[in-house]
Amino acid sequence: MSFNERITEITKSPIALFALLGVLILIYAILKVRKIKFTTQMITLVGISIALSTSLQFITIIKLPQGGSVTAGSMVPIVLIALFYGPEVGFLTGFLFGIINFIMTPFAVHPVQVLFDYPLPFMAIGIVGYFRFFKITGILIGVICAMLTRFACHFISGVVFFGSYAPKGTSVYLYSFLYNGSYMGLETIITCIVIAILPIKRLSKLVLNKTSLTKL
């Protein structure tokens, strides 16, 4: 089979197409993570943030039947890591949290579904790190962008793998949008409120012992 024929076959299958997309995103993230200069302090704080996020994940306000829940701000520790150390460390922290989350509460129907429901959406939280030098309004915009990207991953998974749960006569796109948006919207609001309340600049100075967020 020629290269063009292989590409044609891939584009005919949504699962293969999203698998390719997921792998490309992972490769991009790996290339970014390789640039990280690890320190003992950084490793320690990443471990603490993952532990906190995992603990907060189990404090659920709303839990949906096919996966997904509104938690007590479980994304906040990952957001803080991305703000303190930048997007690359945020990507890594989110990826590790996603793997641990899958191990502790697995929900799998297909390997690509696992990719789009666990490592990829939580890696997306690292996007906040690109907004780390903005004022608090800019940081909140970064949080929203990160959470929208996480929502996009869950939305894709819902359309491709959970369309059978949609009520008869309902579009799978509308079903996935409403299902994932119902909890992701509340989760985003909670995360934004907590981040807005926290003294980010003071925490940065305390944790890193330097004025890395001088523009806040």
MIDOSE-1310 file (N, C-alpha, C; in nm, 2 decimals, decimal comma, always signed):
residues 216
msfn	+0,08/-0,12/+0,00/+0,00/+0,00/+0,00/+0,09/+0,12/+0,00; +0,06/+0,22/-0,09/+0,14/+0,34/-0,10/+0,11/+0,44/+0,02; +0,20/+0,54/+0,03/+0,18/+0,63/+0,14/+0,05/+0,71/+0,13; +0,01/+0,75/+0,00/-0,11/+0,82/-0,02/-0,23/+0,73/+0,02
erit	-0,22/+0,61/-0,01/-0,33/+0,51/+0,02/-0,35/+0,50/+0,17; -0,24/+0,49/+0,24/-0,24/+0,48/+0,39/-0,31/+0,60/+0,45; -0,27/+0,72/+0,40/-0,33/+0,85/+0,45/-0,48/+0,85/+0,42; -0,52/+0,80/+0,30/-0,66/+0,79/+0,27/-0,74/+0,70/+0,36
eitk	-0,68/+0,59/+0,40/-0,74/+0,49/+0,49/-0,75/+0,55/+0,63; -0,65/+0,63/+0,67/-0,66/+0,69/+0,80/-0,77/+0,79/+0,81; -0,78/+0,87/+0,71/-0,88/+0,98/+0,71/-1,02/+0,93/+0,70; -1,04/+0,80/+0,66/-1,17/+0,74/+0,65/-1,22/+0,70/+0,79
spia	-1,13/+0,67/+0,88/-1,16/+0,62/+1,01/-1,14/+0,73/+1,12; -1,25/+0,78/+1,18/-1,23/+0,88/+1,29/-1,14/+0,83/+1,40; -1,15/+0,71/+1,44/-1,06/+0,66/+1,55/-0,92/+0,67/+1,51; -0,88/+0,62/+1,39/-0,74/+0,63/+1,34/-0,70/+0,78/+1,33
lfal	-0,79/+0,86/+1,29/-0,75/+1,00/+1,27/-0,72/+1,07/+1,41; -0,81/+1,04/+1,51/-0,79/+1,10/+1,64/-0,67/+1,03/+1,71; -0,64/+0,90/+1,68/-0,53/+0,84/+1,73/-0,40/+0,91/+1,69; -0,40/+0,94/+1,56/-0,28/+1,01/+1,50/-0,27/+1,15/+1,56
lgvl	-0,38/+1,22/+1,58/-0,38/+1,35/+1,65/-0,33/+1,34/+1,79; -0,38/+1,24/+1,86/-0,33/+1,22/+2,00/-0,18/+1,19/+2,01; -0,13/+1,11/+1,92/+0,01/+1,08/+1,92/+0,10/+1,20/+1,88; +0,05/+1,28/+1,79/+0,12/+1,40/+1,75/+0,13/+1,50/+1,87
iliy	+0,02/+1,51/+1,94/+0,02/+1,60/+2,06/+0,11/+1,55/+2,17; +0,11/+1,42/+2,19/+0,21/+1,36/+2,29/+0,35/+1,38/+2,25; +0,38/+1,37/+2,12/+0,52/+1,39/+2,07/+0,56/+1,54/+2,10; +0,47/+1,63/+2,07/+0,49/+1,77/+2,09/+0,52/+1,80/+2,24
ailk	+0,44/+1,74/+2,33/+0,46/+1,76/+2,47/+0,59/+1,70/+2,52; +0,62/+1,58/+2,46/+0,75/+1,51/+2,50/+0,87/+1,60/+2,47; +0,86/+1,66/+2,35/+0,97/+1,75/+2,30/+0,98/+1,87/+2,39; +0,87/+1,92/+2,44/+0,87/+2,03/+2,53/+0,93/+1,99/+2,67
vrki	+0,88/+1,87/+2,72/+0,92/+1,83/+2,85/+1,07/+1,80/+2,86; +1,13/+1,76/+2,75/+1,27/+1,73/+2,74/+1,36/+1,85/+2,77; +1,30/+1,97/+2,76/+1,38/+2,09/+2,79/+1,38/+2,13/+2,93; +1,30/+2,06/+3,01/+1,29/+2,09/+3,16/+1,42/+2,06/+3,23
kftt	+1,47/+2,15/+3,31/+1,59/+2,13/+3,39/+1,53/+2,10/+3,53; +1,53/+1,97/+3,57/+1,47/+1,93/+3,69/+1,56/+1,97/+3,81; +1,49/+2,01/+3,92/+1,56/+2,03/+4,05/+1,48/+1,95/+4,15; +1,55/+1,93/+4,26/+1,48/+1,85/+4,37/+1,36/+1,92/+4,42
qmit	+1,36/+2,05/+4,43/+1,24/+2,13/+4,47/+1,13/+2,11/+4,37; +1,16/+2,12/+4,24/+1,06/+2,10/+4,14/+0,99/+1,97/+4,15; +1,07/+1,86/+4,15/+1,02/+1,72/+4,16/+0,93/+1,71/+4,28; +0,97/+1,76/+4,39/+0,90/+1,75/+4,52/+0,76/+1,82/+4,50
lvgi	+0,76/+1,94/+4,45/+0,64/+2,02/+4,43/+0,54/+1,95/+4,33; +0,60/+1,90/+4,22/+0,52/+1,83/+4,13/+0,45/+1,71/+4,19; +0,53/+1,63/+4,27/+0,47/+1,52/+4,35/+0,36/+1,56/+4,44; +0,38/+1,67/+4,51/+0,28/+1,72/+4,61/+0,15/+1,77/+4,53
sial	+0,17/+1,84/+4,42/+0,06/+1,88/+4,34/-0,03/+1,77/+4,29; +0,04/+1,66/+4,24/-0,03/+1,55/+4,19/-0,11/+1,48/+4,31; -0,04/+1,47/+4,42/-0,11/+1,41/+4,54/-0,23/+1,49/+4,58; -0,22/+1,63/+4,58/-0,33/+1,71/+4,62/-0,45/+1,70/+4,51
stsl	-0,41/+1,70/+4,39/-0,51/+1,69/+4,28/-0,58/+1,56/+4,29; -0,51/+1,45/+4,32/-0,57/+1,32/+4,33/-0,67/+1,32/+4,45; -0,63/+1,38/+4,56/-0,71/+1,38/+4,68/-0,84/+1,46/+4,65; -0,82/+1,58/+4,59/-0,94/+1,67/+4,56/-1,03/+1,60/+4,46
qfit	-0,97/+1,52/+4,37/-1,06/+1,45/+4,27/-1,16/+1,36/+4,33; -1,13/+1,31/+4,45/-1,23/+1,22/+4,52/-1,33/+1,30/+4,60; -1,31/+1,43/+4,61/-1,42/+1,51/+4,68/-1,51/+1,56/+4,57; -1,61/+1,49/+4,54/-1,69/+1,52/+4,42/-1,82/+1,59/+4,46
iikl	-1,85/+1,69/+4,39/-1,98/+1,77/+4,41/-2,09/+1,70/+4,33; -2,05/+1,67/+4,20/-2,15/+1,60/+4,11/-2,07/+1,50/+4,04; -2,12/+1,38/+4,03/-2,06/+1,27/+3,95/-2,15/+1,22/+3,85; -2,11/+1,21/+3,72/-2,19/+1,17/+3,61/-2,17/+1,02/+3,59
pqgg	-2,27/+0,95/+3,54/-2,27/+0,80/+3,52/-2,17/+0,75/+3,42; -2,14/+0,82/+3,31/-2,05/+0,77/+3,22/-1,91/+0,83/+3,23; -1,88/+0,88/+3,35/-1,75/+0,94/+3,37/-1,76/+1,09/+3,37; -1,67/+1,16/+3,44/-1,68/+1,30/+3,46/-1,74/+1,34/+3,59
svta	-1,68/+1,45/+3,65/-1,74/+1,49/+3,78/-1,70/+1,64/+3,80; -1,77/+1,70/+3,89/-1,74/+1,83/+3,94/-1,67/+1,81/+4,07; -1,54/+1,86/+4,09/-1,47/+1,83/+4,21/-1,44/+1,96/+4,29; -1,37/+1,94/+4,40/-1,34/+2,05/+4,49/-1,21/+2,12/+4,44
gsmv	-1,21/+2,16/+4,31/-1,09/+2,23/+4,26/-0,97/+2,15/+4,24; -0,99/+2,02/+4,18/-0,88/+1,93/+4,17/-0,78/+1,98/+4,07; -0,81/+2,07/+3,98/-0,72/+2,12/+3,88/-0,63/+2,23/+3,93; -0,67/+2,29/+4,05/-0,59/+2,41/+4,10/-0,44/+2,38/+4,12
pivl	-0,41/+2,26/+4,19/-0,26/+2,24/+4,21/-0,18/+2,23/+4,08; -0,24/+2,17/+3,97/-0,18/+2,16/+3,84/-0,16/+2,30/+3,78; -0,27/+2,38/+3,80/-0,26/+2,52/+3,75/-0,15/+2,59/+3,82; -0,13/+2,58/+3,95/-0,03/+2,65/+4,02/+0,11/+2,60/+3,98
ialf	+0,13/+2,47/+3,95/+0,26/+2,43/+3,91/+0,29/+2,49/+3,77; +0,19/+2,50/+3,68/+0,21/+2,56/+3,55/+0,25/+2,71/+3,56; +0,19/+2,77/+3,66/+0,22/+2,91/+3,68/+0,35/+2,93/+3,74; +0,39/+2,85/+3,83/+0,52/+2,86/+3,90/+0,64/+2,82/+3,81
ygpe	+0,62/+2,72/+3,73/+0,74/+2,66/+3,65/+0,72/+2,67/+3,50; +0,60/+2,71/+3,45/+0,59/+2,72/+3,31/+0,51/+2,60/+3,25; +0,47/+2,62/+3,12/+0,38/+2,52/+3,06/+0,44/+2,38/+3,05; +0,57/+2,37/+3,03/+0,63/+2,23/+3,01/+0,61/+2,15/+3,14
vgfl	+0,64/+2,21/+3,25/+0,62/+2,13/+3,38/+0,47/+2,11/+3,40; +0,39/+2,20/+3,36/+0,25/+2,18/+3,37/+0,20/+2,06/+3,29; +0,25/+2,05/+3,16/+0,22/+1,94/+3,08/+0,25/+1,81/+3,14; +0,38/+1,80/+3,20/+0,42/+1,68/+3,26/+0,34/+1,64/+3,38
tgfl	+0,31/+1,74/+3,47/+0,23/+1,72/+3,59/+0,09/+1,67/+3,55; +0,03/+1,73/+3,45/-0,10/+1,69/+3,41/-0,10/+1,55/+3,35; +0,00/+1,52/+3,27/+0,01/+1,39/+3,22/+0,02/+1,28/+3,33; +0,11/+1,30/+3,42/+0,12/+1,21/+3,53/-0,01/+1,20/+3,61
fgii	-0,07/+1,31/+3,64/-0,20/+1,30/+3,71/-0,30/+1,22/+3,63; -0,31/+1,24/+3,50/-0,40/+1,16/+3,41/-0,38/+1,01/+3,42; -0,25/+0,97/+3,42/-0,21/+0,83/+3,43/-0,26/+0,78/+3,57; -0,23/+0,85/+3,68/-0,27/+0,80/+3,81/-0,42/+0,80/+3,82
nfim	-0,49/+0,90/+3,76/-0,63/+0,90/+3,77/-0,69/+0,78/+3,70; -0,63/+0,74/+3,59/-0,68/+0,62/+3,52/-0,66/+0,50/+3,60; -0,54/+0,49/+3,66/-0,51/+0,37/+3,74/-0,61/+0,35/+3,86; -0,64/+0,47/+3,92/-0,73/+0,46/+4,04/-0,88/+0,45/+4,00
tpfa	-0,92/+0,52/+3,89/-1,06/+0,51/+3,85/-1,07/+0,48/+3,70; -1,03/+0,36/+3,66/-1,03/+0,33/+3,52/-1,17/+0,32/+3,45; -1,18/+0,38/+3,34/-1,30/+0,37/+3,26/-1,26/+0,36/+3,11; -1,25/+0,24/+3,06/-1,19/+0,23/+2,93/-1,28/+0,14/+2,83
vhpv	-1,30/+0,20/+2,71/-1,37/+0,12/+2,61/-1,28/+0,10/+2,49; -1,17/+0,18/+2,48/-1,08/+0,18/+2,36/-0,95/+0,25/+2,40; -0,84/+0,21/+2,35/-0,71/+0,28/+2,39/-0,71/+0,43/+2,35; -0,77/+0,47/+2,24/-0,78/+0,61/+2,20/-0,87/+0,69/+2,29
qvlf	-0,98/+0,62/+2,34/-1,07/+0,69/+2,43/-0,99/+0,72/+2,56; -0,91/+0,62/+2,61/-0,83/+0,64/+2,73/-0,73/+0,76/+2,71; -0,68/+0,77/+2,59/-0,58/+0,88/+2,56/-0,65/+1,01/+2,57; -0,78/+1,02/+2,52/-0,85/+1,15/+2,51/-0,93/+1,18/+2,64
dypl	-0,94/+1,08/+2,73/-1,01/+1,10/+2,86/-0,92/+1,11/+2,98; -0,79/+1,08/+2,96/-0,70/+1,08/+3,08/-0,57/+1,16/+3,06; -0,47/+1,11/+2,99/-0,35/+1,20/+2,98/-0,36/+1,33/+2,91; -0,43/+1,33/+2,79/-0,43/+1,45/+2,71/-0,51/+1,56/+2,77
pfma	-0,63/+1,54/+2,82/-0,71/+1,65/+2,88/-0,64/+1,72/+3,00; -0,57/+1,63/+3,08/-0,51/+1,69/+3,20/-0,37/+1,76/+3,16; -0,31/+1,71/+3,06/-0,19/+1,78/+3,01/-0,23/+1,92/+2,96; -0,35/+1,93/+2,91/-0,39/+2,06/+2,86/-0,39/+2,17/+2,97
igiv	-0,40/+2,13/+3,09/-0,40/+2,23/+3,20/-0,26/+2,31/+3,20; -0,16/+2,25/+3,15/-0,03/+2,32/+3,14/-0,03/+2,44/+3,05; -0,13/+2,46/+2,97/-0,15/+2,57/+2,88/-0,15/+2,70/+2,97; -0,20/+2,69/+3,09/-0,20/+2,81/+3,18/-0,06/+2,87/+3,20
gyfr	+0,04/+2,79/+3,19/+0,18/+2,84/+3,20/+0,22/+2,94/+3,10; +0,15/+2,94/+2,99/+0,18/+3,04/+2,89/+0,13/+3,18/+2,93; +0,05/+3,19/+3,03/-0,01/+3,31/+3,08/+0,05/+3,35/+3,21; +0,15/+3,29/+3,25/+0,21/+3,31/+3,39/+0,26/+3,45/+3,42
ffki	+0,29/+3,53/+3,31/+0,34/+3,66/+3,34/+0,24/+3,77/+3,32; +0,11/+3,73/+3,30/+0,00/+3,82/+3,29/-0,05/+3,86/+3,43; -0,13/+3,96/+3,43/-0,20/+3,99/+3,56/-0,31/+3,89/+3,58; -0,38/+3,90/+3,69/-0,47/+3,79/+3,73/-0,58/+3,77/+3,63
tgil	-0,62/+3,88/+3,56/-0,73/+3,86/+3,46/-0,67/+3,78/+3,34; -0,55/+3,80/+3,30/-0,49/+3,72/+3,20/-0,47/+3,58/+3,24; -0,44/+3,55/+3,37/-0,42/+3,42/+3,42/-0,55/+3,34/+3,41; -0,66/+3,41/+3,45/-0,79/+3,35/+3,44/-0,83/+3,32/+3,30
igvi	-0,80/+3,40/+3,21/-0,82/+3,37/+3,06/-0,74/+3,24/+3,03; -0,62/+3,23/+3,08/-0,54/+3,11/+3,06/-0,60/+2,99/+3,11; -0,66/+3,00/+3,23/-0,73/+2,89/+3,29/-0,85/+2,85/+3,21; -0,92/+2,94/+3,16/-1,04/+2,91/+3,07/-0,99/+2,84/+2,94
caml	-0,88/+2,89/+2,88/-0,83/+2,83/+2,76/-0,79/+2,69/+2,78; -0,72/+2,67/+2,90/-0,68/+2,53/+2,93/-0,80/+2,44/+2,95; -0,90/+2,49/+3,03/-1,02/+2,40/+3,05/-1,10/+2,38/+2,93; -1,10/+2,48/+2,83/-1,17/+2,45/+2,71/-1,10/+2,35/+2,62
trfa	-0,96/+2,35/+2,63/-0,89/+2,24/+2,56/-0,91/+2,11/+2,62; -0,92/+2,10/+2,76/-0,96/+1,98/+2,82/-1,10/+1,93/+2,78; -1,19/+2,03/+2,78/-1,33/+2,00/+2,73/-1,33/+1,94/+2,59; -1,24/+2,00/+2,50/-1,24/+1,95/+2,36/-1,20/+1,80/+2,36
chfi	-1,10/+1,76/+2,44/-1,06/+1,62/+2,45/-1,17/+1,53/+2,49; -1,24/+1,57/+2,59/-1,36/+1,49/+2,64/-1,47/+1,49/+2,54; -1,49/+1,60/+2,47/-1,59/+1,61/+2,37/-1,56/+1,51/+2,25; -1,44/+1,51/+2,21/-1,40/+1,42/+2,10/-1,43/+1,27/+2,14
sgvv	-1,38/+1,24/+2,27/-1,41/+1,11/+2,32/-1,55/+1,07/+2,32; -1,63/+1,17/+2,37/-1,78/+1,15/+2,38/-1,84/+1,12/+2,24; -1,80/+1,20/+2,14/-1,86/+1,18/+2,01/-1,82/+1,05/+1,95; -1,69/+1,01/+1,96/-1,64/+0,89/+1,89/-1,68/+0,76/+1,96
ffgs	-1,67/+0,77/+2,09/-1,69/+0,64/+2,17/-1,81/+0,63/+2,25; -1,88/+0,74/+2,28/-2,00/+0,73/+2,37/-2,12/+0,77/+2,31; -2,12/+0,78/+2,17/-2,24/+0,83/+2,10/-2,36/+0,74/+2,12; -2,34/+0,61/+2,16/-2,45/+0,51/+2,18/-2,53/+0,55/+2,30
yapk	-2,48/+0,63/+2,39/-2,55/+0,67/+2,51/-2,65/+0,79/+2,48; -2,63/+0,85/+2,36/-2,72/+0,96/+2,33/-2,86/+0,91/+2,31; -2,96/+0,99/+2,37/-3,10/+0,95/+2,35/-3,14/+0,94/+2,20; -3,23/+0,86/+2,17/-3,27/+0,84/+2,04/-3,32/+0,97/+1,97
gtsv	-3,26/+0,99/+1,85/-3,30/+1,11/+1,78/-3,22/+1,24/+1,82; -3,12/+1,22/+1,92/-3,04/+1,33/+1,96/-2,90/+1,32/+1,89; -2,85/+1,43/+1,84/-2,72/+1,43/+1,77/-2,61/+1,39/+1,87; -2,52/+1,31/+1,83/-2,41/+1,27/+1,92/-2,32/+1,39/+1,96
ylys	-2,31/+1,48/+1,87/-2,24/+1,61/+1,89/-2,30/+1,69/+2,00; -2,43/+1,70/+1,99/-2,51/+1,78/+2,09/-2,50/+1,71/+2,23; -2,51/+1,57/+2,22/-2,51/+1,50/+2,35/-2,38/+1,51/+2,42; -2,27/+1,49/+2,34/-2,13/+1,50/+2,40/-2,11/+1,65/+2,45
flyn	-2,15/+1,75/+2,38/-2,14/+1,88/+2,42/-2,21/+1,91/+2,55; -2,33/+1,87/+2,56/-2,41/+1,89/+2,68/-2,36/+1,81/+2,80; -2,33/+1,68/+2,77/-2,28/+1,59/+2,88/-2,15/+1,65/+2,94; -2,05/+1,67/+2,85/-1,92/+1,71/+2,90/-1,92/+1,86/+2,95
gsym	-2,00/+1,94/+2,88/-2,01/+2,08/+2,92/-2,08/+2,10/+3,05; -2,17/+2,00/+3,09/-2,24/+2,02/+3,22/-2,15/+2,02/+3,34; -2,05/+1,93/+3,33/-1,95/+1,93/+3,45/-1,83/+2,01/+3,43; -1,79/+2,02/+3,30/-1,67/+2,10/+3,27/-1,69/+2,25/+3,30
glet	-1,81/+2,30/+3,27/-1,85/+2,44/+3,30/-1,83/+2,47/+3,45; -1,89/+2,39/+3,53/-1,89/+2,41/+3,67/-1,74/+2,39/+3,73; -1,67/+2,29/+3,67/-1,53/+2,27/+3,71/-1,45/+2,40/+3,68; -1,47/+2,46/+3,56/-1,40/+2,58/+3,52/-1,43/+2,69/+3,62
iitc	-1,55/+2,71/+3,65/-1,59/+2,82/+3,74/-1,53/+2,80/+3,87; -1,53/+2,68/+3,93/-1,47/+2,66/+4,06/-1,32/+2,69/+4,06; -1,25/+2,64/+3,95/-1,11/+2,66/+3,94/-1,08/+2,81/+3,93; -1,15/+2,88/+3,85/-1,13/+3,03/+3,83/-1,15/+3,10/+3,96
ivia	-1,25/+3,06/+4,04/-1,28/+3,13/+4,17/-1,16/+3,11/+4,26; -1,12/+2,98/+4,27/-1,01/+2,95/+4,37/-0,88/+3,03/+4,33; -0,85/+3,02/+4,20/-0,73/+3,09/+4,15/-0,74/+3,24/+4,17; -0,85/+3,30/+4,15/-0,87/+3,44/+4,18/-0,85/+3,48/+4,32
ilpi	-0,89/+3,39/+4,41/-0,88/+3,42/+4,56/-0,74/+3,40/+4,61; -0,67/+3,31/+4,55/-0,53/+3,28/+4,60/-0,43/+3,39/+4,57; -0,34/+3,42/+4,66/-0,24/+3,52/+4,64/-0,13/+3,46/+4,55; -0,14/+3,46/+4,42/-0,05/+3,39/+4,33/+0,09/+3,45/+4,34
krls	+0,10/+3,58/+4,34/+0,24/+3,64/+4,35/+0,31/+3,60/+4,48; +0,24/+3,61/+4,59/+0,30/+3,58/+4,72/+0,34/+3,43/+4,72; +0,25/+3,34/+4,67/+0,28/+3,20/+4,67/+0,40/+3,17/+4,58; +0,41/+3,24/+4,47/+0,53/+3,22/+4,38/+0,66/+3,26/+4,46
klvl	+0,66/+3,37/+4,53/+0,78/+3,41/+4,60/+0,81/+3,31/+4,71; +0,70/+3,26/+4,78/+0,72/+3,17/+4,89/+0,78/+3,03/+4,84; +0,72/+2,98/+4,73/+0,76/+2,85/+4,67/+0,89/+2,85/+4,60; +0,91/+2,95/+4,52/+1,03/+2,96/+4,44/+1,14/+3,04/+4,50
nkts	+1,10/+3,12/+4,60/+1,20/+3,21/+4,66/+1,26/+3,31/+4,56; +1,17/+3,36/+4,47/+1,22/+3,46/+4,37/+1,09/+3,52/+4,31; +1,11/+3,64/+4,26/+0,99/+3,72/+4,20/+0,98/+3,68/+4,06; +0,93/+3,56/+4,03/+0,91/+3,51/+3,89/+0,79/+3,57/+3,83
ltkl	+0,69/+3,61/+3,91/+0,57/+3,66/+3,85/+0,56/+3,81/+3,88; +0,66/+3,89/+3,84/+0,67/+4,03/+3,88/+0,56/+4,11/+3,82; +0,50/+4,07/+3,72/+0,40/+4,15/+3,65/+0,25/+4,13/+3,70; +0,24/+4,04/+3,80/+0,11/+4,02/+3,86/+0,06/+4,15/+3,94
